[in-house]
Amino acid sequence: MRSRQMPDGSRPPQALPGFDHIGRFYDPVHHMMTAKILPGELYVTTHDEAIVTVLGSCVSACIWDRRAGIGGMNHFMLPTTGDQTRVADFAHASEAARYGTFAMEALINAILKFGGRRAALQIKIVGGGCVLRGATDVGARNIEFVREFIRNEGLDVVGEHVGGVLPRKVWFHPLSGRALVKELKSTATSTVANRERQYATQIGNESKGGDIELF
């Protein structure tokens, strides 16, 4: 059973302001506190902890500044609402954070707000699978959007695991920039697709193979 406490019974370090609503648990495999984000959420930390999510057609950007010791990850469902208003407030904005435009700006703004430096930001992108059958390839649109956004912002992608037809589970450690990706079995695809549609709170753990590390 996942514990919200450290193995010694102590309480985990407090989340940064604006992120205390994100669920966290102690991961006995990686031996650290881990924040689990759902579609429309993002999380930023300065602590030695990880962030995990599951992606179908959605995309997550893992962004960090190693020297400043800060980073985070988002999880968005669609590229944009068409509202190009720039955002400054990232807290409790799950509705807006469904969309890439907000999710990317909010994540970068939060990292800069808590001490990151724009020139030092590194980015890895994950997700964008074609899992919503019978619909427009939302995953491809998300990939195109996030690449264009990063390029327009003058930033660089240092690693990616995108496209394909399978959902993925991604684990990200912001302090080191390490990202692990596990593709899920095809039998989990419809389940993940349905959960994306419904903002489900539980995910499958069926593994196709070993973890893939984004260098």
C-alpha positions in Angstrom: 0.0 0.0 0.0 1.3 3.4 -0.9 2.2 5.6 2.0 2.0 9.3 2.3 4.7 9.2 4.9 8.5 8.5 4.8 9.7 5.1 5.9 10.8 6.5 9.2 7.3 7.8 9.9 8.3 11.4 9.3 6.2 13.8 7.2 7.5 14.5 3.6 8.8 17.9 2.8 6.1 20.5 2.2 5.1 21.1 -1.4 5.8 24.4 -2.9 3.0 27.0 -2.6 0.3 26.3 -5.2 1.1 22.6 -5.5 -0.1 21.3 -2.1 -3.3 19.9 -3.8 -1.3 17.4 -5.8 -1.4 13.8 -4.4 2.0 12.5 -3.2 3.1 9.1 -2.0 6.3 7.3 -1.0 7.5 5.1 -3.8 9.4 2.1 -2.3 10.9 1.2 -5.7 12.7 4.5 -6.2 12.9 5.2 -2.5 11.5 8.7 -2.7 8.3 10.8 -2.4 6.5 10.9 -5.7 3.8 13.3 -7.0 1.2 11.8 -9.2 -0.3 14.2 -11.7 -3.5 13.7 -13.7 -4.6 15.3 -17.0 -4.8 19.1 -16.5 -2.3 19.1 -13.7 1.3 20.1 -13.2 3.8 19.9 -10.4 7.1 21.8 -9.6 9.5 20.9 -6.9 12.8 21.8 -5.3 12.9 18.6 -3.2 14.5 15.2 -3.9 11.3 13.7 -5.2 9.8 12.4 -8.4 6.7 13.1 -10.6 4.8 10.3 -12.3 1.9 10.2 -14.8 0.3 8.0 -17.5 -0.1 9.3 -21.1 -2.1 8.2 -24.0 -2.7 11.0 -26.6 -1.7 13.5 -23.9 1.7 15.0 -23.7 3.9 15.9 -20.7 6.9 18.2 -20.8 9.6 17.6 -18.2 11.5 20.8 -17.6 14.3 21.5 -15.1 17.2 23.7 -14.2 19.8 21.3 -12.7 22.0 24.0 -11.1 19.1 25.8 -9.5 17.8 22.4 -8.2 14.2 22.9 -9.5 12.0 21.3 -12.1 8.6 20.0 -12.9 6.2 18.2 -15.3 2.8 19.0 -16.8 0.1 16.8 -18.4 -2.0 18.4 -21.1 -4.8 17.0 -23.4 -5.2 19.4 -26.3 -2.9 22.0 -27.9 -5.0 25.2 -27.2 -8.4 26.6 -26.5 -7.8 29.4 -29.0 -7.5 31.9 -26.1 -4.0 33.3 -26.5 -4.1 35.2 -23.2 -0.7 34.7 -21.4 -1.0 33.3 -17.9 0.8 34.1 -14.7 -1.2 32.3 -12.1 -0.5 28.5 -12.2 -2.2 27.4 -9.0 -5.4 25.3 -9.0 -5.9 25.8 -12.8 -6.8 22.3 -13.9 -9.4 23.5 -16.4 -7.0 25.7 -18.2 -4.1 23.3 -17.9 -5.9 20.8 -20.0 -4.5 22.8 -22.9 -0.9 23.0 -24.0 -0.7 26.8 -24.3 -1.5 27.2 -20.6 0.3 24.1 -19.4 3.6 25.1 -20.9 3.5 28.7 -19.9 2.4 27.8 -16.4 5.1 25.2 -15.9 7.9 27.5 -17.2 6.5 30.5 -15.1 6.4 28.4 -12.0 10.0 27.1 -12.4 11.2 30.7 -12.9 9.2 32.0 -10.0 10.8 29.6 -7.6 14.4 30.2 -8.7 15.0 28.6 -12.1 16.8 30.5 -14.9 15.3 30.5 -18.4 18.7 30.1 -20.1 19.4 27.0 -18.1 16.1 25.2 -18.8 16.3 21.7 -20.3 13.3 19.9 -21.7 12.2 16.4 -22.4 8.8 15.6 -24.0 6.8 12.4 -23.7 3.5 11.0 -25.0 1.3 11.9 -28.0 0.3 8.3 -28.8 -2.5 7.6 -31.3 -4.8 5.8 -28.8 -8.1 7.5 -29.4 -9.4 5.4 -32.3 -11.9 6.8 -34.7 -11.0 10.3 -33.8 -8.6 12.9 -35.1 -5.0 12.1 -34.2 -4.9 14.3 -31.1 -1.5 12.9 -30.1 0.1 14.1 -33.3 -1.4 17.5 -32.8 -0.1 17.7 -29.3 3.4 16.7 -30.4 3.4 19.3 -33.2 2.2 21.9 -30.8 4.8 21.3 -28.0 7.7 21.2 -30.5 6.5 24.5 -32.0 6.0 26.1 -28.6 9.5 25.1 -27.4 11.0 26.4 -30.7 9.2 29.7 -30.5 10.3 30.2 -26.9 13.9 29.7 -28.0 14.3 26.6 -25.9 15.7 23.2 -26.8 14.4 19.6 -26.4 17.2 17.4 -25.1 15.2 14.1 -25.2 11.8 12.8 -26.3 9.7 9.6 -26.5 6.6 10.5 -28.5 4.2 9.1 -31.1 3.4 5.5 -31.7 0.2 3.7 -30.7 0.7 2.7 -27.1 0.2 4.6 -23.9 3.1 5.3 -21.6 3.9 5.7 -18.0 6.6 8.3 -17.3 8.6 8.9 -14.2 10.6 12.1 -13.9 13.2 13.2 -11.3 13.5 17.0 -11.6 16.7 17.4 -9.6 18.7 15.2 -12.0 16.6 15.5 -15.1 16.3 11.7 -15.3 13.2 10.4 -17.1 12.0 6.8 -17.4 9.3 5.8 -19.8 7.5 2.5 -19.8 5.2 1.6 -22.7 2.0 -0.2 -21.7 0.6 -3.2 -23.4 -1.9 -2.7 -26.2 -4.6 -4.3 -24.0 -4.3 -1.2 -21.8 -4.8 1.3 -24.7 -8.6 1.5 -24.6 -8.5 1.7 -20.9 -6.1 4.6 -20.9 -8.0 6.3 -23.7 -11.2 6.1 -21.7 -9.5 7.4 -18.6 -8.1 10.3 -20.6 -11.7 11.2 -21.6 -13.0 10.8 -18.0 -10.0 12.2 -16.0 -9.7 8.9 -14.2 -7.8 8.7 -11.0 -6.5 5.2 -11.4 -4.0 3.8 -14.0 -2.9 0.5 -15.3 0.6 -0.9 -14.7 0.8 -3.5 -17.5 4.3 -3.4 -18.9 5.3 -4.1 -22.5 9.0 -4.2 -21.7 11.7 -2.5 -19.6 11.9 1.1 -18.8 13.3 3.4 -21.5 15.5 6.1 -20.2 15.5 9.5 -21.9 19.2 10.7 -21.9 
